[in-house]
Amino acid sequence: MSRPAHRQLLASLLAAAALIAPLPALAHDEVAPRPVATSKEQLLVAPAGARRYTISSIAGQHGEIAQWTLPDGQIAYRMSMSLRGWITETDQIMTLGPDGRPTRISIRGFTDSGDATEDYAVDAAGVARWKTSVDSGEAPLGAKRYSTYGGPWLAGEADINALVAAGDKGIDMLPSGHATLKIVRPVTVAGPSGPVSLKLAFVQGLGFAPSPIWLDADNRFFAFAGGMSLLPAGLEALGPKLKDIQEAETAALVREVAKDFLKPANRTPTLVDHVLLFDSLSGRYVADRAVLIADGKIAAVGAGGQVKAPARATVIDGRGKTITPGLWDAHRHVGGDDWNLLQNLATGMTNYRSPGSQIDEAQSIFKRRAEGSLLAPDGKVSIIIDRKDPLAAQGSLTVSSAEEAIAAVRQIKNAGMWGVKFYTSMNPAWIAPAAAEAHRLGLHVHGHVPAGMRPLEAVRAGYDEVTHINFIMMQAMPQAVVDKANTAARLEGPAKYGKDVDLDSPEMTAFYAELARRGTVIDPTLTVWEPLMTSDGSAMPPEYAPFADVAPPTVARGWRISGYPLFDGLTRDDFRKSFAKMVGLVGRLHKAGVRIVAGTDGYGLELVRELELYQQAGLSNAEALQTATIVPARLTGMDGRTGSITPGKVADVILVEGDVSQDITALRHVHTVFLDGYRLDGAALRKASGLSGMPR
């Protein structure tokens, strides 16, 4: 996966890993002052006899967490992880009180999202105080339990065990929230030394949806499993098995939700009358229109009051509302999280393009959606190919030669996928032959730019599309940055040098022109880089701020980050200037005639902010909305059935409250979603997907 670690891992591990902590015991029962982020060399070193867990995926091992008890009885943890160059180095010390709850927690270190330092303490009067890089507070502890902002993932085991003991009543959390854990069923799997008896459970209340967790036979924490797994050292092979089991259980839960929405009563004809319509084909808004949806299709479009509603049709007064084609997120990694797909619908997304999923997960989504047991947008999927390497993308097909890369391309085609996505550790010499085979087979070719290549070289070698604006910025980066683009240099280089790039230089202008001439598509994902480069912990990132009040408190707290760690004497203002150049680069590309397609590389909640940033780059309101409607529909070859409100097309349409032509953020105010002609209530979708109300 291409996103920095904090996004997808937060989404998949939050329900359990949100309960954690890290380091040196405080001299008094009070929170220590904020120190500078601790370096790796200053962190604890785990002893030889420490209990060890590994962080792994099908691509290999990505990190380790150790746990041991200090001589004074305090519990220590040490986590070290590298995800394609995104580094996490943290440790934690925790003191337990007589009732088993932490009375002091100290976390040190750093992640790709910034300083990980966190301190928590309970004083003699029972008042809890905490301080992180993004918040601080105090409150009577009472019967509550503190939910840490970060820290080594394994440290959440004590909280999982406490939830088991709490039973149905659950636990009230600090700073806020309430969590429960439900054991679903026992499971026996084959381990390297014989059968392993486990129990599947779901944690509710800390994430948007129930999140799976694995317990041992004694109901103690055992593991997390998923695209990324946390498992006892030596038992990494259990990860895929546990993942399959928990996904089958989740699919059963989601099947019941689908039944509630995909019923005949929601597919009767609907007339939306006197509504502002976005014509994505012409790129303009048309006032006072009527849209009739029937038999799963857009049946008629006409002037307000001039389209007759059939018998038993639902009529919606469209005054004060806007109707648009359903939104596309052209960078949504699908697979393994059915609840997130449901939430995508709740926020107006009827289609997606996944630039990197696992084949079996994609096939499962397609199958279950077609049979009506999964409520999800429709889309196209690419599969990642990367070189076998410690920095290989988790979830990718890994190869060791050009011949193996070509074989992987054929495997992707035979699996019925839409495209191939090459990644940053690929040997540049393998790109041209593998891309040629992909094109011969009718597959789309896109991806990260491999280390050692510049984007124009990748395009000349066969890329139809380049993902992420930082890789476009690589065209102007020093060679030392280009050569290490499969590490954190792919962000650190643009962050350091981007502010000084002349976007209007002859070299860059010629670059844009060649991209346009070749028909290259750019997938910027600006909302990936905005919080990392501009955040300092003082405010909620703008992509998430509208959802902060309607998301679970632990999720909203996790959205606040202190920003990518500064280096080489750079300031946060330097990073912000470099991000502004990234935004400006999108504008230059668009002006030169390069197609821009909107994607988030996140939850999907970030999509409207992505469009706002395109407007800042110089696209008009309508042009920005086209990047999330007709442009991705054409890119994927689905424009014959979706992407515009045209009679005869499938009714993938959204109705939102407000005038989108005047304020593109009104797209967040979803009133009704039409999916394959089914009429789905926006408020009901939000509730089912874990949002407590309409976003701001």
N, C-alpha and C positions, 0 to 999 in steps of 0.2 A: 504494500500500500504506500501511497506517496505522501500522505499527510504527515506533518510532524506528530510525534508520539502522543501529545496531550489530547488530541481530538478523538481518534478511534478508540484508544485505550480507555479514555474517560468514559466513553459511551458503553463499552463492553464490560468494564470492571468496576464501574462506579458503585454499584449497589453494595459490593463487599469491600472494595479497596478504599471507599470513602471513610472507612472506620479505621484509621491508622495513627501513626505518630513517630519522632526521633530525638535527641542527645543529651549533653552533660547535665547531670542533676543540678538543680538550682540550690543556691546556698540557703535561700529562705523560701517560704511558701508564697512566692509572688512571681510574676512573669518577668523574665529578664529583658533588658533593653535590646533593641534590634541590632544585631551585629552585621558585619559584612558577610556575604555568602562564603561559606567554608569551602576551601579547596579540597580536591580529592586527597591530597597528601595529608591533610589534617584530620581526615575521617578515621573512624575506628578500623582496626584490622581484625578480622574474625579469627579466632584460634582454630587449630587443626581439628579439634573435636566438635566444632559447631554443627548444629543441624542445618542442612542445606536444601534449598529449593532452587529449581532452575526456571527461567523464563524462556519459552521455546515456541516455535511454530513449525510448520512442515518444511520450512527452509533451513531449520537448524536451531541452535541455541543462541539466544540474544542477551542473556544476562543471568545473574545469580543473586539470591538473597540468603544470607546466613543469619541464624538466631542462636544466642547463647545467654547464659546467666553470668553476670559479673560477680566478683567475690562478695560485694555488699548486698547481693540479692536482687539487684535491678536487672531488668530484662533488656538485652541489647539486640539490635538488628543492623545489618549492613547490606545495602542494595547497590548493585552495579549493573548497568544496562547500556547497550549501544544498539540502536535501531537505525541501520544505514547511516550512521554518523550522528544521530541525535542521542546525546549522552545524558544519562541520569546517574548521579553518584550521591547517595544519601545514607545517613545512618540515624539511629534512634536509640534513646534510652528511656525506659518507662519504669516508674515506681508504682507499685500496686498498693492500695489500702487494704485494711482488714476485710472489706467486703468484696475484694477482687477487682474493684474499679480503679483505673489509673488516678493517682493523685498528682503525679508530675509526669510530663512528657516533654522531651526535648528532641527536636529534629534538626539536622544540619545538612548542608550540601546544596546541590543545584540540579535542575532539570532543564530541558529545552525551553520550558516556560518561565524560567527565572530562578531566583533565590528560593530554596526550599526551607529556609529556617522557620521554625515554628516552635513556640513555647506555650505550655499549658501547666497551670498549677491550681490546687485547691488549698485555700488558707484554713486556719483553725476554726473560723466561723462558718465554714462550708461554702464560701464564695469561690466560684471558679473564674479564672481569668485566662485569656488566651491572646496570643499575638502572632500573626503571620505576615507575610509580605503584602497581603491584600486586605487584611482586616484585623480588628482587635475588639475585645469586649469583655464583659463580666456579667455574671448572673449567679443566683443561688443554685447550687448543684442539685439539691433535693434528691429525687430518685432518678435523675437524668444521667446520661452518659455523653461524654464529649466525642464528637465526630471530627476527626482531624481533617485539615485541608489537604494534606499530602503525607509524604513519608513512605518508607518501604512497604510494598504491598502486603507482605506476609504479616506485618504487624496488625493487620485487621483481623487476624484469627481470634484474638481474645474477644473482640466485639461480636464476631460470628458465634462463638461459643456462648456468649451472654444472651444473644438473641434466641438460641436454642433453649436455654434455661428459662427464658421469659415466657415461652409458649405463645398462646394466641394474643395475650395482652400487649406483647411487644415492648419497646423501650422508647421513651421520649428522648430526643437527642438535643445536644447543644452544638452550635448556636440555635438551631431550630430543626423541626421535623420529627417524624415518628416512624420507626422501622419495625417490621415483623419478619419472622422467618417461618416458612411452612415446609415440613419434610414431606416429599411427594411419594417416594417409594424406594425400597432397597434395590440395589443392583450388584451383581457379581460380574467382574470382568477378569480376563486372563492377564496376569502380570508376568514379569520375567521369572519369578520364583514360585508361581502358582496362582490360584484364584485370589482376587482382592475383593473383599466385601465393603461396599460403599453405600451411601444414601444420597439421592438427588434431592436438593431442597431449592426453594426460591425465596429470595429476599425481596420484600416489597416496601416501598416508601422512600428509598434513597435514590432511585432512578426513575425514569419515566414509566418503566414497566417492570414486572417481576423479572428478577435476574437470577440465573442458575448459580448454584454453589454446590460443592461436593463435600460431604461429611464422611468420616470413617465409621466403622461399625459401632463405635462408642459415642456417636453423635458429636464428634469433635471436628473442627475444620480439617479438611484434607487437601482441597485444590480448587482452583478456577480452571475452566477449560474453554477453549474457543479458538478464534483465529490466532490469538496469543494465549498461551496457557502458563499457569504457575503450578508446578508439580514437584513432589519430592524428588530429589536427585536420584537418578537411576530409573525413574518411572515415567520418563518423558513419552514413551511409546503409548501410554494410556490416553494422552491428550486427544487424538483424533477419535478414539472410541467413545470417550466421555462426551465429546462435542456432538457426535452423532446422536447419542441418547438424549441429551438435553435439548437438542434442536427438534427432535421428534416430539418431545413433551411440549415444547413451546408451540410447535405447529398445531398441536391439538387444541391448545388454548386459543390460538388465533383463529382456528377454524370456527369456533363458536362465535367469535366477533364477526367474522365474514357472513355467517348465517343471518345475523341481525340486520346487516346492511344490504346484502345481495339477495333481496327477496322480490317477488313479482310486484308487490305494491310500490316498490321504489323504481320500477321501470315503466310506469305508465307515462303517457305523454305529458310534457311540460311546456308551457308557453311563458317565456320571460318577455314582458311587454314594456315599452317606453323606457328602454335601457340604453346607456352609453356603451357602444360596441367598439372594441379594438379590432381593426382590420389589419391583421399582421402581414397580409400580402402587400398592401399599399403603404403600410406604415403610418396609418392615421386613425384617429378616433372619429366615430360617426355617431351623432346624437340621435336620440329618439328612435331606436330600432326595436324590432320584435324578432325573437329567435324561438322557433318551435323545434323541440326535441322529441322524437318518437321512434320506436323500434330500434333504439340504440344508435340512431344516426341524427345528424342535424337535418331536419326535414325541410325547413324553410327559414329564410331570412328576409325581412321586409321592413317597411316603414312602421313606426309605432301605431298600434290600433288597426293595422291593415291585414294582420295574419290571424286567421280564424283558429280558435282553439277547438280541438276535437272533443267529442263527448267524453266525460270523465277525466278530462285533462286537469292537471294542477296549473293554476295561473299564478305567477309571481309578478308583483308590481316592481318593475325595475327602476323606478324613479329614485334618484339618489344613489344608484349602484352602477357598476361597470361590469360588463361581461367580456371575457377574454378567452382565447384558447388556454387550455390547461397548461400550467408551467412545466418546463423541462429543467432538470438539473443535469447538466452534461458531464458532471464529475461527481457521481454518487456511487461509492463502492458498496454494492449490495451483496447480501449473503450473510447468514448467521444472525440477523436481527430483524425478525418479522415485524416486531413492534415499531421499529424505526420506519419501515415501509408504510405502515398505517399512519404514522405521524406525518410522513411526507404528503399523503393525501389530505390530511387535516390542514396543511399549510398551502394547499392549492397545487401540489405537484401531481400531475397525472402521467408523466413520462420521465424517464431518466436514461442516461447513457452511463454505464459503469465502466470506467477505464481500469479494470482490474478486479476480478472476482475469481473464486475457485470454480472450476468447471462443474463439480457436482452440486455446489450450492446454487449456481445459476440455473442449472437444469431443473433442480427442485423448485425454484421460484417459478420458472416458466410453467411447469407441470401443474403445480398447485393453483396458480393464478387461473390457468385455463379451465380447470375443473371447478372453480368457484370456492375453493377452500382457503384461499389466501386473498386478503384485501390489500391490494398493492398497485402502484403505478405500473405501466407497461414500459418496456425498454429494450435496449440492446447492450450486449456485454462484450468487453475485450478481456483477454487473458494476458497476464504479465509474463514476459520472458526475460530472465536475467542470467548473468554468468554465475556459475557456482563460486561463491566467495563469501567470506564472513559478512560482507556488506550487502549481500543479496537481499532483495525485497522479500519479506515474509509473505507466504502465499503464492509465490511465483513458480513457474516452471523453470528450473535451473539447468543450464547447459554448459558444456565445456569445449565446444567447437562450433564452427560454422555449420557443419553437417548436423550436429545435434540441434542447433537453432532452427534449421530448416525442418527437421523432424518435428520439433515442437510446434512450428507453424501449422504443419499438416495435422497434428493432433488437435489443435484448436479448431481448424476447419471441420474436421470429422466430428467434433463435439457439437457442431451447430452454432458456434459463436460468431460474432459479427466482426471482431477485429483483434489485432495483436498490439500489445503495448511493450515496447522495449524500455529497459531500465538503465540506471546510471552505471552499473558495473559491467555492462556488456562490452565486449571487445569491439571497438569501432569498426574493425575490418569485417565483422560478421553482419553488420547492419545491412549493407547493400544486397548480399545474396539472400538473406532471410526476408528482407522487404520485397525483393523481386518475386520470391515464391508466394508471399502473402498476396501481392497484387495479382499474380497468376491465378490464385484461388478465389479472387474477389473479396479479399479481406481489407479492411481499413488498417492503416499503419500509423501509429502515433506513439507518444511516450515522452519520458524524460530524455535528456540528451546525455549519452554516455560520457564518462570522464575522458578527457582528452579531445573531445569534439566540441565544436561550436554549433549553435543551432542551424546555421546556414549549411554547414557540412552535413548535418543529419538530414535536412530537407533534400539536399542534392543526392543523398544516399537512398532516399525513398520515403522519408516521412511525409505523410499527408497532413499531419497536425503535430504541433508541439504543445505539451501540457505544462502549465505553470509559467507565470511571467518571469520568475527568476531565471529560468533557462533561456528565455529570450534575451534577458539582460546579459547572459554569458557572452553574447556576441561582442560586448564592449569590455569584458573583464580581462585582467592580466592572465597570461598563460598559466601562471602558478595556480590560479583559482580554477581555471578550466580543467587542468590536469587532475584536480582533486574534487571534481564535482559530484563524486559518489560518496562524499563525506559531508559534514556540516558546512564545508566551504560553499556548497550550493546556496546557502543562505548568507553565510558570513561574508562571502565575497561581494555580492550585491549590496549587503548592508553597509559594508565598509566603503566600497568604491562607487556605489550607485549614485550618490549625491553629486559626484563630480562628472558624471557622464553627460556629454553634450548630445542630447537626443536629436538635434537638428544638424549634426555634422554630416558632411558628404558621405562618410562611410555608413552611418546609420540610415540615412535617407536611401542610399542604394540598397541596403539590406531590406528595408521595408518594401521597396519597389520589387525586388526579386521575389519576396514572399507572396506579394499580391499577384505577380505575373504567373507564379506556379500554382496559385489557388490554395496556398497553405492556410490552414485554420489554426487559430490560437485560442487556447483554453486557459485564461489567465489565473483563475482562482485567487483573486486579490484578497479575499477574506481569510485565506490561510495565513497570509503574511502580515496583514494589518495588525492583529493583536500582538503577534510576536515582536514586531518591529516598533510599534507605537505605544504599547501599553506600559504603564509603570505601576500598576496595582491600585491606582487611586480611583479608577472608575471602571464600570462594566464595559467591555468592548461593544462598540455600536452594533455589531451583528447580533448580539445576544440581548442587549438592553431591553428591546421591546418584549422579550419573552421572560424576563427575570421575575416578574410578579406572578406568572402563571405556570412556572416550572417548579418542580420539587426543590425545596431550599438547598439541599446538598448539591444538586445539579447547578443551580444558579451560582452558588458560592464557587464551584469549580470553574465556572466560566471566567471568573476574574483572575487574571494572571499578572505577574510583575514584569513580563516581557522577556525576550531572549536575553541571556546574560551578555552584558557589555564586555568588550575586549579591546586591546590595543589603544587604550586611551580614548576610545569613542564615547560619545554621550548619547542619551536617548534622543536628543534633538537631531543628532547626526543620523540615527536610524530613521527618524521620521522624515527627514529630508530625502533619504534614499527611497523610502516607501513612496513619497510623493513623485519621485522619478519613475517608479514602477507604474503608478497611475497614469502619469504623463505618457509613458511608453504605450499603454493601451490606446490612448487617444491618437498618438502618431500612427500606430498600426491601422486603426480604423480609418483615419483620414486618407491613408495611402491605398485603401481598398482591400485590406486584409480582413477576412471574416473573423469575427469574434464570437465565441460561443460561451454561454454562461454556465459555470460550474462552481461548486463550493468545496468539494473534498472534505465534507464534514457531515453534520446531521442532515443537512438540507434546510435547516432553519435560517442559514446564512444567505440564502439565495437573493432575497430582496435587497439586502445590504450590498451584495455583489453588483446588482443593477444600479443602486445609488452611486457606487464608485465609478461605474461606467459613465454615468451622467457627469460626475466630477471630471472624468477624463475628456469630456467633450461630446459624447454621444447625446443625441436628443432623447427625450423620454421615450418616444416611440421606437427609436433605434435600439435603446437599451432593452426594451421589452421584446423586440424581435429576437435578440440573442438568447432569450429563454422560451421562444415559441417556434416560429417558423424556421429559424436558422438551424437549431439542432434537429428539427424534423427533417429538413433537407439533408443535413449531414449524415443522418442514419438511414436515409432512403425511406422514411416513414411519412413524408409530406403528402403522399397520396391518400393517407387516411387520417392524418392529424396535423396539428400545427397551425390551423386557421379555422375560423368559423365559416365554413363553406358547406352549402347543401350537399348531402351525399357522404360527407366525411363522418367518421366515428365521433360520437358526442363525448369527446374529452374536453370539457369546458369548465370554467369556474366563474361564479358570480360573486363579486366582492362588494362590500359596502364602501361608498365613497367614489370620488372622481379621480381615477388613476391618471388621467391626462394632466391633472394639476399637481398630483402628489403620488409618485410611484409607490410610496410606502403603504398606500391604501391596499395594495395587493396582499398585505398580511391579514386584512379583515375579511376572511373568507366566510361568505354567507352560505353558499351551496357549491358542492362539487358534483359535476356530472362525469362519471367514469364509465366508459362503454355504454353510455346512455342511462346508467343507474343514477338516480337523484339522491345524493347523500348530504344530509344535514351537517353543516360545518360545525355547529356546537356539539353535536353528538360525536363527530369524528375527533374533535379536540379532547373531549372527555375520555373517549376510549383509548386515546394515544398518550394520556398522561398529562395533558395541559388542562389547567383548571379554569381557563376562560379565554377570552379574546385577547391577543397580544396588543400592546400599545401601538 
